[in-house]
Amino acid sequence: MTLGLLLARAGVDVTVMEKHADFLRDFRGDTVHASTLRLLDELGLGSRFAQIPHRLIDTIRMRLQGQEVDLDLTRLPGAHQHIALVPQWDFLELLAGAAEAEPNFRLLRCTEVTGVVRGSGNERGRVIGVTYRDPAGETKQMRAELTVACDGRTSTVRSALGLVPRGFGAPMDVWWFRVDRRPDDPPGLAGMFQAGHGIILIDRGDYYQIAYVIPKGTDTEMRAQGIEALHRVLVGMVPWLADRVGAVNSFDDVKLLDVQLNRLRRWYCDGALCIGDAARAMSPVGGVGINLAVADAVAAARLLAPPLRAGRCLPGNWPDCRRAAGRQRRFCRQHSGRCTPASSRWGWLAPTLNRDARCGWSAAHQRCGGCSATWWRSARSPSARPGSPGAREKPCPTPQRSKWTPGRSTVDDVEMVLHAEPADQPTDQAAEAEALEVLPTAASRRSLSTPVAFSSPMTFPSNPSLRNPFPPIADYAFLSDWETTCLISPAGSVEWLCVPRPDSPSVFGAILDRSAGHFRLGPYGVSVPSARRYLPGSLIMETTWQTHTGWLIVRDALVMGKWHDIERRSRTHRRTPMDWDAEHILLRTVRCVSGTVELMMSCEPAFDYHRLGVTWEYSANAYGEAIARASKQPDAHPTLRLTTNLRIGLEGREARARTRMKEGDDVFVALSWTKHPAPQTYEEAADRMWQTTECWRQWINIGNFPDHPWRAYLQRSALTLKGLTYSPTGALLAASTTSLPETPQGERNWDYRYAWIRDSTFALWGLYTLGLDREADDFFAFIADVSGANSDERHPLQVMYGVGGERSLVEEELHHLSGYDHARPVRIGNGAYNQDQHDIWGSILDSFYLHAKSREQVPETLWPVLKRQVEEAIKHWREPDRGIWEVRGEPQHFTSSKVMCWVALDRGAKLAERQGEKSYAQQWRATADEIKADILQHGVDSRGVFTQRYGSEALDASLLLVVLTRFLPPDDPRVRNTVLAIADELTQDGLVLRYRVEETDDGLSGEEGTFTICSFWLVSALVEIGEVSRAKRLCERLLSYASPLHLYAEEIEPRTGRHLGNFPQAFTHLALINAVVHVIRAEEEADSSGMFQPANAPM
């Protein structure tokens, strides 16, 4: 961002592309050094900076090998004798605001760069612009004279340029955790280092964020010693925390920061430049990240502004372009910052962490020379103060002033496209001289990289991560064959597949640990596709790849075929056989449509959640087929068969293949796990792909979809809900995955691969809305199975079941897996299966009431089951429970649970009337009235707003069900008050939270994102109370948060649009359907000429 601002002020047209709507990320450094503060002053932004949230630190207390050292930042030269801790998103918004005031600067938010464009002819090989995805999801191109990669350590542009950073061994990792801070505790920053240990305390106001520095690679070993060992170290090094360390009660509270260091050997190519973390990733030592990025930007602007402004990097002016490239090379060689990189290599603390007692204070500062080491010597001893006989004072020179107009400033961490327009400028020789004149000197480089580079510990947000090898959750594609599901990353890698059932152990689990198994098929050396989409009306994934030499199209599907168990019955199907059935094959086809492309396949399973190894062997005479089995007890785990027209090579755990495809060439790869034969030729594979597409389209054609621009969202949600069904039993999954975090790097990680009664019945609401009601028959048959209605047994209804009807879902933690983006623990099973949740009876009775209305009867086999649910609600409605959100704190009298008990009695009474059971209907209606009176007496506050629980004034989004279940009519003032209170008081940036975590004892720590189902509930509720315009605006915003493939996870981080939680989430998609249909019908009612018209209705 800084570079964009400086070049814009220098007269260069600049476009900055930012992937998200704002700059909030799960990790952003927040330490701003004095050199950056000086730059802000020079650009006229000092006063604006003072107005954004920040804290100034002028003293850092250190204890090294028992010796106390105060780092007195007030002795820094210049006006800023401190560092500042400022949220980087606020810092970037400041810079963006200043840049947008320039007429030739554009900031395009929600715009994701996907690759670079290279020239042809005279421009052959030169980067001439970028491809990008605009806010509407359309892929476009922008031409530019210079493209600058400022997009971080996982840079998309850098990858597209083919530049690979060289890694350096980082000697340490960091554990992060929190303890409470008291008012009389020392403020600011403090650090303690002794043999084998290092601790940094960061004052965050009401708590300390603690960084415990450990030797690289010792995380597992040190965790094995137990949490008590960590407590002993803390107390030994920071005795005054002795009465607080117990708050860190398990290693679930301790997050690992895997420190990585790397640097590009060459930061540029013709037409493109990398700066900041895209050029080199630094360690957290010294809080250098923001400041080095700013220093890069200043140096790059000084070198590149004159030729860009003069239009001398335009095509055809190759001598000038070469001179500009030479300046880039000098920049890359010379502008590196001498002391900061030295500190980042950790040389001065490595011996301490390695328990080298010889390394004391003197050895620490002797490892780094120059200005920084001199400052350290001045700070460590009173006798070395400036003016004393032993002082060696060497102030850092002030950086040279730039040639642009002083008084304004900044930008960062995005892709940048720079446009040069010819203008009246000095001659080429004068411009060249000007550019060379402002080449940073050694002195200016030192000052730009800050004189306290390695003395001030970098501070982190609560969820640190230096780089993120995990794709965003929303970027995964979802496949299903109604018996299992899988997720495919944008890079073409299958990173989640459990067979033979969706709740079986994973065979590909890279989404939870990068070493837990993958199956990639795509072009060699390219990881960012040109486009991805589902074939319309299906769950067939199509990915288009562009390389420097050609184009590929890859299609992926879990294959569906005609019902094939003709001679004998299926061992798994309990429901009535349909026309289509899963073939238990993951099929991938490739076609080269232009040029030539090198194709690579890598299949590396990891059985039983990566707890078992794999053995490969050929199963045919040639190289076209191989079998993978678990290394231990292979008969207890599925056998994977890989069939392809490629030549497979077996390399340890991996089956790989590589070939060069030319235009018109076809490839297929099939991975199967049952007896069904895989295709043997590409023609057979293409036919299976077509059959699968036809299966999905026949199903979607059953539904009634409005002829409306939002129809695509409705169809995708319906297809996703269908994909989450398990056809052998009729169960509906809550989600496809386990342990995708609700809080980045947090502990709210659960296994959702089971059939929740609540989620399933709510999902049926959504399908009923679209005329897709056949799944309800199978689901209620599943309910009859698990409740014992089809046998002599009687079982009370549980909160959830396995997809096969299993009642015991014991929760287990997999400590060997790192978790998605280091969110631990990874859990399988779900401990909530035996909770008391009183809303389930109302959920199932309401859904069955809809079902009975469409069938105009109540099946005799199900009436006893339904009657028992009403009786359970009567028996327990006065008791506390865990609620709809399955809190793990103490049971409470949750108002929404009482409301759903009322629903159970109300719908039960209506069903009893249909059944001819008049006495039951009368009795249950009287009990429903009693429950309603109790709720209105105890569950409504003085404002006339429904509260989360009795005796509390806390809000809860589940209370939107008050109007959606018709507990009260929409025109009741208490309904309106509640809906508006939730909309105004229980939202974050306009999206709805489940509840305020500080007001709710849910048994967990940390924050969480907004629950998307709650926001869609709010849309429906706003329509109900007549706030249609407000509902439509919210609905439009929620639809804009959909993934590129129109999928949703459980939660959305409102400031970034980042998806959180398991994926895709049935709860979210069913609520989307109801909300969208609410808005569409409200619009049609407002327009007398409109009517709900199914998309596939006959003319």
N, C-alpha and C positions, 0 to 999 in steps of 0.2 A: 504494500500500500504506500509505503514511503517513496519507493521508486516511481510509482504512478503519479503521485503528487508532484514530485520534483520535476519530472519530465513534462508534466502538463504545464507547470509554471514556466518551463523553459520553452514553451511554444510547440511541444510535440503533442499530437492527438493520441490519446491513451484510452484504451478500453480494458477494464479489469473485470474478469469473470469470477464470480463467487458461487460455489456450488449450492450453498444454503441461503436461507432467507436472512440470516444474520451470522455473527461470528462466534456464537457459543459452541464450544466443543467439550468433549469429555476430558481433554487435556489441553491446557494452554498454560505456558509459563507466565509468571506474573511479576518478575523482578526487573525493574527498570533502573539502569545504572545512571550515574551522573553524566556520562557522555551523551546518552540519549536525551536526558533532561536538558542539557545545553543545546542540543540540536532543536528541541522543541522551542526553546527560547528564541533561537535564531530565526525560526520559521514563524514566530508570532503566535505560537500555540501554548505558551507557558501558562497564561491565565486560564485558558480553557481546560488545560490538564488539571489545574488546581481545583476545578469544579466537579470533576468526576471522582467516584469513590477511590480512595487510595490511603495508604499509611506510609509515613516516612520513618526510616530506620537510620539512626546516626551512630549507633554503637552495636557491635556484635561481640558477645562474650564467648571466649573459647577457653577450653582447658585441654592442653596437649601434654600427654604423659605426666599429668599431675601439676603442670605449670599453668597458672592462670594468665591469660592474655586478653586484653580488651582491644578490639579493633576499632579505633577511634576514627570514624569516617568524617568527623568535623575537621580533620586535618587534610582532607582532599583539597587540591587546588580548585579554584573557580567558585562560582556562585552556589553550586549544588554540593553540599558537603553531607550527602546522605544518599541512600538508595530509596526507591519507592516500590511498594507492593501494590499493584493495581490489577484488577481483573482484565485480562488481555482483551476480552470482547469489548469492554468499555473503551480501552485504549484504541482498538481498531475502529470502533464507531466514531471516536473523535477524529481520527485520521481520515476516515471515509467522508465525514461531513465536511472537513476542510477541502478535500480533493474535489468533492462534488460541487463546490462553489466555483471551480474553474470551468470556463465554458468549453474547453476542449478535453474534458475528462468525463468518461462514462463508467458507472459501476453497474454491472448486470448481475443482479442477485438471482438465486434459483437457476443458475446457468452453469451446467457442468461440462467442462472440457473433456472430450473423450479421445482425442488423438491430435496428431499434427497433419498438415497437408504439405506435401512436397511438390516442387515444381517439375516441369518437364521442359524439353527443348533447351534454350539457353539457361534456364533456371533449374535444370535437372539436378536433383539431389538436395537443393536448397529448401529449407523450411520457409514456406510462403504464407503460413497461417495455421488455423486450427479448425478441427471439427468440434461441435459442441451440441449439447441437448438443451433446448430452451425451456422455459417454465411450463410450456404446454406439452413437453415430452418429444417434440420434433427435433430431428437431427439436422443441423445446418453447418455451414462453413463460414469462416470469416478470414479474409485475407489480411496479412499484416507484414510490415517490413521487418519487424523484429518480434519474436515471441520470447517472453521471459517466463521460465518456470519458477514460480514462488509457491508451489503447492505442497511443500512439506516433504518429510522423509520418505513417504510412499508415493512420490510424485508420479502422476499420470503422464505428464509431459516428458519427464525424464525417461520413463519407460518407453514412450513412443519414439523418443530420439535414439533409443538403443544404448543409452549411457548407463553403465552399471557401476555403482559405488564400490570402492574397495573397503572391506571391513577391517577394523582394528580390534584386537582383543581388549575388552573392557574388564578390568580386574575386580570390579565390584558390582553388586546388586544392592537394591534398597528395599527394606520393609517399611511400609507406611501404616500407621495406626493413630488413634486419638486417645487422649486422656483429658479429663476436665481441667480447666484453668480457673484459679480463684483470684479474687480482686487484688490480693496482696502478693501474688506471684510476680516474679521479674517480668517486665514487658520486653517486646522485641524478639531478636534472634539470639540463640545460644547454641554452642556446639561443644561436645566433649569427645576427645579421642584418646584412647589408650590402647595397649597391645591387644590386637585382635578385634577391636570394637570401635565404632564411631556413631555418635548420636547427635542429631540436630533437632532442636526444639523451635518450632515456628509458632509465634503467638497469633492465633486466629480470633482473639476476642474472648469468647467463653470457653474455648478449648485450645489445647496445644495439638498441633499436627506434628507428629514425631517421625523423623526419618532415621531408621537404624541401618547403618551401612554395614554390609556383610561381604565377605569374599565371594567372588564370582562363582556361581554354580553350587553353592553350599545350602541352598534353600531347603531341599528335601532332608539333608542330613541334620540341619539345625531344627527343623520342625519336629523331627523324630525325637529330639531331646525333651519335648513337652513344653507347654506354655509356662510352666514354673521356671524353667531355665531362663526364658526371656525376662520374667519378672525379676529374677535375681540380678541379671545384668543391669536392668533399669535402675533398680534400687541401689546397686553398687556404684553406678555412675551419676545418678541423680537422686540422692537420698531423700530429698524433700517431696518426691513423688511416691514415697513408700505406701501411703494410705490410699493411693489412687490407681496403682497399676492393676489391681484386681478387676478393674472395669474391662481390661483386655482379657476376657475370660476364656477365649479359645483362639486358635489360629484362623477361625472364620473372620475375626476382626482385624487380621493382619494381611495386607495386600502386598504382593511382590511387584516391584518395578524392575523389569529385565533391562538393564542398561546396555545400550548398543552404541557403538561408534563407527562411523564410516565417512568416506570422503571420495568425491569424484577425482580421478586423475586429470580429467579434462572437463571444464565446466561449460563448454560452448560447442556449437557446431554452426555451420553456415546458416544464418538466419535465426538462431535460437541461443539462449543463455540460461543457465541455471544459477540461482542464488539462494541464500538462506539454507534451510534444512534440505532443500532439494539438491544442494551441492555437497553438503556435509552435515552429518548428524553429530551433535556434540553431547557430552555427558551432562548431567544436571549440575555438576560442580560449578559454583560461581554464578549461577543464574544468568548464563550468557546468551540464552537463546534469542530473546527479543533483540538484545543489543547487537549481537553479531549480524542478525538479519538487517537491522537498520544500517549498520556499518557497510554491509554489502550494497545496500541500496544507494547510499551516498556515493560510494566509490563508482558504482556502475553508472549512476546519473552523470557524474563528472566526466566520465570517459565517453559516454554514448550520446549525451544530449546534443553536442555540436553537430556531429554528422547526421543524426536523425532530424534535427531541426533544419539542417541545410538540404535535406533530401538526398544526401550523398550515399545512402545505402540502398537507393532504388535500383531495380534491375537495370543492367547495362553499365552501371558505374562500378565495374568490378575492381579497378585499382583502389577506389575509395573504400569499397567493401573490404578488400584485403587489409587496408590500413586499419579499418575499424576492428577487423578480426584480430589484428596484431595488438590493438589496445585491449581487446578482451583478454588475450593471452597474458599481457602484462598484468592486468587486473587479477587474473586467476593465480599467477605466480606470486605476485607481490602482496596482494591484499589478503592476508590470512590471519593476522593478529598473532603476535609471537607468544605472548604470555598466556592468553586464554586457551589456545590449543594445548599448550604445555600443561596447564592445570587440568584440562579435560582428560588428559591421559593419566591423571591421578598419580603422577610419580611421587608427589610429596606426601601422600598418605598411604600408598601401597605397602611400604614396609611396615607401617603401623598395623594395617589390617592383616598383614601376613605374620603378625606377632614378632616382628624384628625389633627387639629391644634397643638395638644400636641406633635406630632412627629417632632422634629427638627433635627439638625445635630447630636447632641449627641446620640439621640435615634437611629439614622440610623446606626452609627458604633457599638453601643453596641449590636446590634442583631447578629453580627458575631464575633466570637472570633478568636484567633490565629494570624497567621502571617499577613493575609490580613487586619484585623482590625488594627493591630499595624501600618502597612504601611499607612493606612488612617490617623491615628492620627499624624503620622510624616508629612504627606503632608499638613494637614489642617492649620497649624499654624507655623509662623516663630520661635516661642519660642520652638517648639517641634522638630526643626531640629536636626540631629545627632550632638553631641558635645555640645548642649545647655543644661542648667541645667535641663530643663523639658523633655529632650528627653528620649524615651524608644526605643532604637535601637535593633532590633532583626532580623538580616539578615537571609534570608532563606538559608538553607544548599544547597550545590551543589549536584545534584543527583549523585548516585553512578555510576561509569563508568561500562559499560557492558563488558561481556567477549569476545564479537566478535571483529574482527579487526576494530579499529576506522579508520575513514577517508572516510566513504561513507554513503548512506541513503535510503529510504521511500516507502509508498503506502496506499490507503484508499477507502472506499465507494463501495466495490465490493464484490462478493463472492470469497472466497479463499479456495483452496484445497491444503493441505500440504502432501507431500509424505516423509516418513522416510525410509532411506536406512541404513541397518546395516553398521557399520564402526568400526575401531579400536578406542575405546573410553575407558575412565576410567571404573573401576568396577562399579557395580550397587550402592554400598555404596558410592563410591566417587562421582558418578554422582548425587546421591540423596543429598549428602552434598553440592555439588556445586549449585544445584538448590535452596536449602534452603538458602544458603549463599547470593544469589542475590535477595531474597525476599525483595520487597521495604519496607523500614522503614517508619515510620510516617513522618520523615523529608523529605525523598525523595518523598513521595507522595505529600506533600505540594508543593514542588518545581516543580514536574511534572505538577501539576494542576495550576501552575502560581500564584505568590504572588499578582497579581493585578486582580484576577479573576472577582470580581464584580465591579471594578472601571472603566473599559473601555467599553463603550457601543458597542455592536456588530453591525457591519455594514452589510447592506443587498444589494443585487442587486436590480434593479428597480422593480422586480416582486417577492416579498417574499411569501413564503409558507413553513410553517414548516413541514407539511406532506401533502401528496396528496392522498386522498381517491378515486380520480377519475382515472379510468384506462386510459392509453394512448389512444388517439383518434384512432391510427392505430390498436389497439387491439380489436376493436369492429367488430362483424360479421354483415353483412347486409342481410336482407331478404326482399322479395317483392312478391306480388301477382298481380302486375300491377294495383292495386287500392290503396294500402297503403304499407307502408314500416315500418320496425322496426330494431333496433340495439340491439345486445346481447353482453354483456361484457364477458370477459374470465371466470368470475366466474359463468357463466350460468344464469345471470340476464338480463331480458329484461329491458333496461333502456331508451328506446325511442320508443314509439308507439302512433301514432295519428290516430284516427278513427272518422268517416268512410273514410275520405280522408287524404292524406299525409299532407295537410295544415290545417287540423282541429286542435283544441286544443288537447294537449297531455293527455293521460290517464296514461302513464308511462313516467316520465320525469326525472329520477334520473341522467341522463347525464348532466342536467343543475342545479340540486340541489339534494343532496343525500336524501332529504326527500320528493321528488316530485313524488314518485311512482316507484315500481319495481315489477318484477315477476321472482323469482328465482326458479330453479329446479336443484338440484344437490346433491352430497353427503354432509352429515352433517360434519362440521368441516374442510372441504377442499375447498379452493377457487382457487387453481391453477391446471388446468387440465394437463393431460399427453400429450394430442395432440388435435388439432382442424383442421378440414378441411371441404371443401365443397365436397359433392358427385360430382364426375366429371360431367361436363356439366350441372350443376344445381345451384340453390341457396338453396339447402338443407344443413343445417349446422349439422355436426357430431362432437361431443365432447367426447373424451375418458377420463375417470377419473380413477385414481388409488388411493386407500386408503390403510391403513395398513392391511386391511382384504379382499380386493377384488377389482374387476374392474366393471365399468359401461360404457355403451355407450348411449349417449343422442343424439337424432336427433330433429331438430327444423325446422319448415317450416310454411310459410303462404300458406294455402292450395289452390291449383288449381284443378278444376274439369271440367267435361264436361258441355257444355252450358245447363243451366237448366230452363231458362225462356221460356218455350215452349208454355204455354197456354196464356200468356199475355206478352206484351212488357216491357222491363226494363224501370224504371223511370230515370235512370242515363245515360245509354248508348246512345250516339249519332252516334257513328261510326258503321260500318257494323259488325254484330256479327261474332265472330270467333268460332272455335271448343271448345276453353277452356275459362273458366271464373273464377274469384275469388270467393271463397266460404266464405270469410270473417271469417276465422277461423285461429287462431294461434295454431298450433298443436305441441305437444312435446311428444316424446316417449322415454322410458327408458328400457334398457335391462341389467340385471346383467349377465355378461359373465364369472365371476370367483369369487369364494369365497362368502362372505356376505358383504353387504354394507348398511349403514343406509342412506336412502334417505330423503331429506327434500324439501318441497315445501312451498314457501311464496309468496302470491299474494296480493299486496297492491296498488290498483289504487289510483290516485289523479287527479280527474277530472278538466278540464279547466285549465291546466297549474298549478295545485296545488292551485287553487283559491277556489275550492269547496271540501268538504269532501265526504266521501263515506259511504253508508249503505249497509250491506250485509244481505241476508236472504236465507234460504234454499228454493229450488224450487222443491224438491222431498221428498218422504217419508223417504228415508235413507240419507246417508252422501255423496252421489256421485255427487250432483249438487247444485250450489248456484248461486245467482244473485247479482250483484253489481250495485247500482244506485247512481247518484249524490245526495248529501244530500239536495240540493236546486234545484228547478225546474227540477226534474228528467226527465220530458218529453222533455226538451230542450237538453238533452245530451244522448249519447248512453247508452244502457243497456248492461252490460257485463255478459255473462253466462259462468260459469266455470263447466266443465264436466270432470269427472275422475273416474278411478276405485280405487282411494285412498279414505280414509275417511277424509272428509274436516271438519276442526274445524274453527269456526268463532270467531275471537278475535278482537273486535273493528273494525278498518279499514282493518284488515288483515284476509285473508283466508289462513289457513295453514294446512299442512298434514305432517305426518312423518311415515315411515315404514321401517322395516328391510327386505331388499331383499336378496335372496340367488340365487345361480347360476341357470339360466333358468327363473327366474321371469321377468315379463313384467309389465310396467306401462304406461299409457297414460294420458295426461292432455290436454284438448282442451279449449281454450278461444274464444268465438264467440260473435259477436255483431250485427248480422242480423238474419233473419228468417231461414236461411239455417241450417238444423239440424246438430249437432255435432255428431261425432262417439260415440257409446255407449259401444263399447268393444275395446280391444286392437287389435283384428283382423281387425275391421273396420278402426281403426286408421292407422294400417300398410298399408291397402289398399289405404287409402287417401294419405299417404306419397308416396307410389309407383306411384299413378296417378300424383302427383305433379312433381315427378322426371321425369316421361315420358313426361309431358307437356314441361318442360324446354329442355329436350334432343331433342324433335321433333323440337323445335324452333332453337336450335343451329345447328342442322344438315342442316338447309337451307343455312348456311353461307359457304363461301370458305375460308379455313384457310391453310396457308402454312405448309408444312411438315418441321418444323423447331423447334429447342429447345425453341424458344420464343412463340410457339403457345399457351401455357398455359396462358401467359399474355394477348394475343389477345382475347382468348375465355373468360377469366374472365372479361376483359374490356367490351366486347360485352354484356355479361350477365348482367353486372352492368348497362350499358346504357339501356338495355331492362327493367331492374328492376326499373329504374327511369321514365318509361313511365306511364301515367295515361290513361288506355285503354278506359274508357268511352268517352273521348273527343279527345284523340290523343295528349294531351299535354305531354311535356317532362320536368321533373324537373331538376333544376340546381344541387340540392343536396337533401339529405333526411332530413337534420337537420336545425336548426336555432341556431345562436349565439355561435357556437364553434369558439373560438377566433383565429384570424390571428396572434395576438401577445399574448404570455402568459400573462394572467391576464390584458390584455389591453382592449381598447374600440372598436377595429375593429371587431365587432361582428354583423353579419347580418343574416337575414332570407332568406334562399335560397330555400324554398320549393315552388317555383313558376316557371312558364314557361317563361324563358327569350327567346326572339326571337333569339338573337345572339347565346346563348348557345345551343339552340335546333337545329338551322340550322348547327352549327359546329358539333353537335353530329351526324347529318345525314351524314356529310362528312365521319366520322369514320365508320358508318354502311354501307354506300355505298362501302367503300373500301373493305369490307369483303363480299359483295354480299347480305347484309341484308337491302333491300330497301323497304320492305313492310310498315315499320313504317312511311316512308315518306308520303304515301298516307293518313294515318290518321292525320299526323301533318299538311299537307297542307289543309285538310278539317277543321281542327281546326282554321287555319289562315283565311279560308273563313268565318267561324262562327264569329270570333271576329272582322273582318273587315267589316262585314255586307254584304258580297257578296251573302249570301243565303237569304237575306231579302231586303227590300227597304231602309234600313239605310246604311249610309256610315260613317265609323269611321277611323280616322288616326291611323296608326299602333303605338302601345305603345312599350316601352322597354320590358315590362313583363306583364303577366296576371296570375290570379289565375288558378288553374288546371281546373276549370269549365268555364273559360273564363271571370272571374270577372275583371273589369277594375280598380276598386278602391282597393288599397292595403295599406291603411293608416298605418303608422308605429306607434307602441306603445312599451313602455318599461315596463317590468315586474320587478318592484323593489323588489318584495317579494322573488324572486329567487336569489340564490347566484351566479349563473352562473357556467359554467364549470371551475373548478379550480379557482373560485372567479374572473372570467373575467366578468366584468359588463360594460354596462347594457345588460340584456337579451332582445332582440327585437323580436317582431312579427310584420308581415307586413313589407313593404319595401318602404321607402320614395323615392327611385329612380324610382318608377313606372311612374312618370310623368316628368322625366327628358328629356331634349333634348340630344339624343345620335345619331349622324348622321351615325354611322356605321351599323345600323340595316337594312337599305334599301339594302345596298350591301350584307349583310349576307344572307338575305332571297332570293335575286335574284340569287346569286351565287349558293345557295343550290337548288333552283328550276331549274336552268339551268342544273345542274347534273341530276336532276329528269327527266326533259324534254328529255334530250339526251337518257336516258335509256328507256323512253316511246315513243320517237319519235313523241311527240305531246304536245301541250299546251292545257289543258282543257279549254273549253269555259268559264266556271264559274269563273276560276281563272285569266284569261287574264285581266279583268278590275282591279283586285286587284294588279296585277303585274305592270300594267301601272301606277296606282296611286303611287306606290313606286318610280318608276323612276321620276315621276313628283315632288314628294316630295324632292328627292335628287337634282333635278335641282333647285328647289325653295330655298333650304336652304344650299347648299354646301359652299357658301361664308361666312356663319355665324359661330360664335364660338359655341361650345357645351361642354358637360361634358365628352365626350370621352368614349372609350371602358372600362375604369376602373371606370367609374361612380364617378368621383371625386366630392367632396362636397364643393370644393372651387369655385372660379370664373370660368365661362366658358372661354375656350381658343380655339385657332385655332389649334387643335390637328392634326398632320400630318396623323396619321393612320385613323382618321375619314374622311379626304379628300380622302385618298386612297380608302376607302370603298365606298365613293360616286362615285369615278371613276369606281369601280367594279359594282355598281348599273347601271351606264350608259352603260358600256361595255357589261355586261350580258343582260341588257335590249335590247340593239341593236341586240344581237344574237338571243334572244327570239323573237323579232319583225320580224326578217328575217324568222324564223320558222313559225311564224303566218301569213306570207305574208304581213306584214305591212312595206313595203319598205321605205316609207317616214319617219316613226318613226325611223326606223333603221338608216337612214342617219342622221337625226337630232340629235339623241342621241349619235351617234358616234362622231359627231362634238363637242358636249358638253363634252364628255369624253376626247377628245384631249385638250380642253380648261382647264379642271381640271388638267390633267397631267402636262401641261405646267406650271400652277400656282404652283403645288407641287414642281416641279423641280427647280423653281425659288426661292421659299420661304422656302421650307422644307428640304433643303440640305445645310450643312455648308461648310466651306472652305476646309475641308478635303475630301469632297465628301461623307459625311455620312449623312443619313437621321436623322433628329432631332425630338424630342418629339412634339414640337409645333413651330409654325412660330416665328422667332426672337430669338430662344433659341438654345443653344448648348447641351442641356440635351438629354440623350439617353432614349429610351423607347422600351421595348421588343416587343410591338405590331408592331413595324416597321419590324419585321421579316415577317409580312404578305406581305410586298412589293414583296418578291420573291415567297411566297406560293400562292399568288393570281394572279401571272403573271403580276403584274403592270409593272415590267421591267424583261427582260430575265436574267437568272442566270449568264450569262457571262458579264453583264454590270458591270463596275468597281464600280459604286456606290452601287450596291447590295453587291458585295464582301466586300467592305469597311464597309458597315453597319453591315453585319453579323459578321465579325471579330471584329469590335469595340464592339458590344454587348457581344460577347464571351469573350473578353479580359478586358472590362471596366465595364460591367454591371453585373458582377457575384460576388458571394460570395462563396469562397471555390469551385468554378467551377460550381455552380448552378446559374440560372438566376433570377435576381430581375425584378419586373415589371418596376420600375424606382427608382431612388434615392429619398427617401422621403424628404431629405433636399433640393432637387431641384424642387419639385413639390408641388403646393398648392392643396393638396387633402382634405383640411378642417379637417384633423385629426391630432392627436399627436401620438408619439411613433413610434417604428420600426415595421417591418413586416418580415416574412420569405420569402424565395425565392418561386416564383410562379411556380409550377411544370409544368403547361401547357406551360409556356414560355421556360422552359428548353427542353421540348419535341419539341416545335417549333424550337428551335435552332438545335436540332438533324436533323430535316427535312431540315432546311435551309442549314446546313453544307453539307448535301448530295447534295443539289441542286447546290452548288458552287464547288463541287468536293472534299470536305474535308471528304471523306468517313471514313478514319481511325479515325479521330478525332470524327466524328459523332458516330461511333460505340462505342468508349470508353465512351463517354458521355451517350449513350443509355444504355450500360451495367451498368454504375454507377446508373442511374436513376432506372433501374429495380431492382437493389439491395436495393433500398429504399422502395420498395413495402412493404405493411403490410404483416404479416404472412399469410394472406389470399389473397394476391395479389390485395389489394384495395389501393386507394390513397385518401387523403384529398386534400384540395386546395393548401396548401403550405408545404414546407419541410424546417426545420431548418438545414442548411447544416452541421454544426459542430457536431450535435447529430443524425441527421436522424429523428428527431421527426416530426410527422405530425401535421400540424396546419390548422385551418379553418374547414368549414363544410365538412361532410363526408357521403358517398363517393361522390366525385365531378365529375359530368359529363364532365366538361371542361377538366379535367386532363385525364380521360380515353379515350376521343375521340382523344386528342393529342397524347397519347401513341400509339393508333392504327396507326395513320398516320406516326408517327416517326418510329415505328418498321417496318412497311411495307416499308417505304423509305429505311431503311438500308438493309432489306432482298432483295429488288429488286436491289439495287445497287450492292450487293454482287453477285447476280445472273447474272447481266450484265457483271460483271468483270470475271465471270466464264462462258465461252461460252457453257459449257455442262449443265449449270443449267437453270432451268425454274421454274416459279411460279407454284407450284403443290398444288391444294386444298387438305386439309387433308382428306376429305371424298369423293374424286373423285373416280369414278368407275375404277376398274383395266382394 
